[in-house]
């Protein structure tokens, strides 16, 4: 009996230790990015797709409005009263094939209607290119498992963090700006590398020209040891010095 209690105690201690080490963060997304289908038995199928760094994922599931009204969420999309909040572990990052870093540590999502949480079921996440290789998937799987240790995160424990994230949701215009900034940064980086390569080639060309110049000067300054203008003694000394 004591052994069983010890095992249970150690298991609980491990879970609490793991939970304490996980610091989730939250990112809100505008309802304009959410696609809703007509309700079936009170639930709408929904999807949220984002493919601008540092995000590249597709979230799908079913959502029911608070109170079960089957029409209110469709109306909320037009009234901008519906938005999504993604929960993720910030240190779970994967490198995309485009050279960018992507957050792939998400583990839960909630849709809010007028700041009130809805009911979500059958939620799933799918990684999108360019951050959807096996390594990124393993990080996502680990995040889903780690996030489950936190229990119910939408019931008030992280209310302050969620409220802060909800105040500045990412919408289509922000995604465009994010994309433009990254393209500009890539263009500047490409320009910098091209300039460095041009400078390197110019230095190599100048160094090569200087070597040719020095070699030519040495050749011009060289004394002809067989010149008839030199005495026999001078010719011998010249040949000795040139060796």
N, C-alpha and C positions, 0 to 999 in steps of 0.2 A: 504494500500500500504506500509506504514511504517513497519507494522508487517511482511509482506512478505519479505521486504528488510532485516529486522533484523534477520529473520530465515535463510535467504540465507547467510548473513554475519557470523552468528554463525556456520553454517554448514561448510563454507569455512575455518573459523578459526580452527575448530576441525580437518579438514582434514590436514591443514598445520601443526598443532601441532603434529598430529600422524606421519606425514611424517618426521618431524624433529627429532622425537625420535627413528626412525628406522635406525639402522646402519648396512647395509648389508655387508657381506663378500663373498669372491669368492674362489672356489676351482676348479682347472683345472684337467681334466682327459684325459689321452692319447687316441688317436684314435684307438689304439690296443684294447681298451675295448668297442668300438662302433661296433654294428652290423648294416649293411646297406643292404637293399633289392634293387633290380633293380628299376629304376625310372619308375613312372607311371604318365604321363602328367607333367613331370618335377620335381616331388617330389619323394624322397626316403623315405620309412618307415625306422625308425631307432629305436634302443633300446640301452640303457646303463645300465648295471647291476653291482652293487658293493655291496658286502656283507662281508666286513671286517671292524670291528669297527675302527673309530666311524661312519661308513657309512653302511647302509643296505637299499637300495632302488633300484627300477627299474624305469627308465625314458623312456618313449616311445613318439613318435611323427612322424612328417613328416618334411623333410628338402629339401630345394632347394638351389643349388649352386648359388653364385653370378653370375649374367649374364644368369642363367637358363640352363647352360650346364649340360646335364643329365649324362655325363660320368666322369666328372672331380672329383667328390667326391669319386667315387670308386677308381680311380687312386691315389687320395690324401691319402687314407688309407694305401696303400703300400708305398707311399713316405713319410709317417709320417707328412703330411702337414695338417691333419685334427685333431682337438681336441675339447673337450667340456669344457665349463665353467659353473659351477653351482653357482647360487646365493642363499644365505641362510642367515637367521637371527641367529647369533651365540648363543644367550642366550636361544634358543628354543631347549632344550635337553630332551631326554627321556631315562629312564633306561631300558635296555634290560633284557630279562629273563636269560641271561648269566652273569649278574652282571656288565656289561660294560655300559658306557654312549654313546648315539648315537645322532648325529645331525639330527634332523628331521624337521628343520625349513626352508627347501628349498622352493622356490616359483617360480623360473624361471631358464631357461637354454638356452645357446646359443652354437651352433656349429660354429667353426671358420675354415676357409680355407685360409691358408697362411696369418694368422692374420686378415683376413677380415670376418666380420660377415655374416652368411648365412641367409636364411629366414626360420623360424620355424613356424609350425602351428600344431594344435591339440596336444599340449604337455600335458602329464599327468604324475603324479608320483604315485608310489605304494610302500608302506612300505613293507619290507621283515623281516622275522624272523632273529634275536630274538627281534626286536623292532617294532612290528606291532600290538600291542594291541590297545584297544579303546582309551586309554589315549594318546598314541603316535599319533594316527590318529587325535585326537582333536587338538593336538599341530600343526600338519601339516596343518590342515584346517585353523587354526588361522593364520599360517604363510602365506598361500596362499592369505588370505584376506588382511593381513597387507602389504604384498609385493606389492599387486596391487595398493596401495596408492602411491607407488614410481614412477609410470608411466613407461616411457621407460628408462630402466637402461643401455641399450647397445648403446646408442647414444652419449656417450662422458662424461656423468656426473661422471661416476666412471672409466674412462679410465685408470687412474694410478693404481687403485686397480686391475683391470682386467689384465692389462699388467704384474703386479707383480705376480699374480697367474698363468698366462699363462707360465711364465718362468720355473716353476717347477711342471709340471703336474704329477699326480699320474698315474703310469703305472703298468703293471702286476708284474714286479720285486719289485716295492715298496710295492705293496699289500702283496706279499709274505713275505717281511721283516717285515712289520707291523704285520702280522699274527704271525710270529715267535717271535717277541718281546713280544707280548701279551701272547703267550703261555709260554714263558720263565718267564715272570712276574708272571703268574698264578702258575707255578711250584714252583717258589721261595716263593710265598705267602703260598702255600700248605706246603712246607717244613718248613717254619717258624712256621706255626700253629702246625704242627706235633711235632716240637721241643719244643714248648711252652707246649703242652699237655704232652709230655714225662717228661719235667722238673717238671710240676705240680704233676704228679703221683709220681715221685721220691721224691718230698718234702713231699707229703702226707704219703708215705711209711716210710720215715725217721722219721717224726713226730710221727707216730703210733708206730714205734719201740722204740722211746725214751720214750713214755708214758708207754709202757710195761716194759721197763728197770727200770724206776723210781718206778713203782708200785711194781715190784719184789724186788727192793732194800729196799723199805719201809717194805715189808713183811719180808725180811730177818733180818731187824734191829728191828723188833717188839719184845717186851719183853713178855714172857709167865707169865702172872700175877698169874697163878696157880702153878708156879714152886715151888717145895719143898725147893729149895735153898733160897727162900725168906721167911722172917719172916712174921708173920700175919699182922703186921703193914705195912710192905713193900707191901704185896699183896693188902691190902686195898687202899693204895696210888696209886699203879699201876692201879687198876681198876678205880679209880676216874679220873686219868689223861687220860685214854684211852677212856673215854666217850666223 
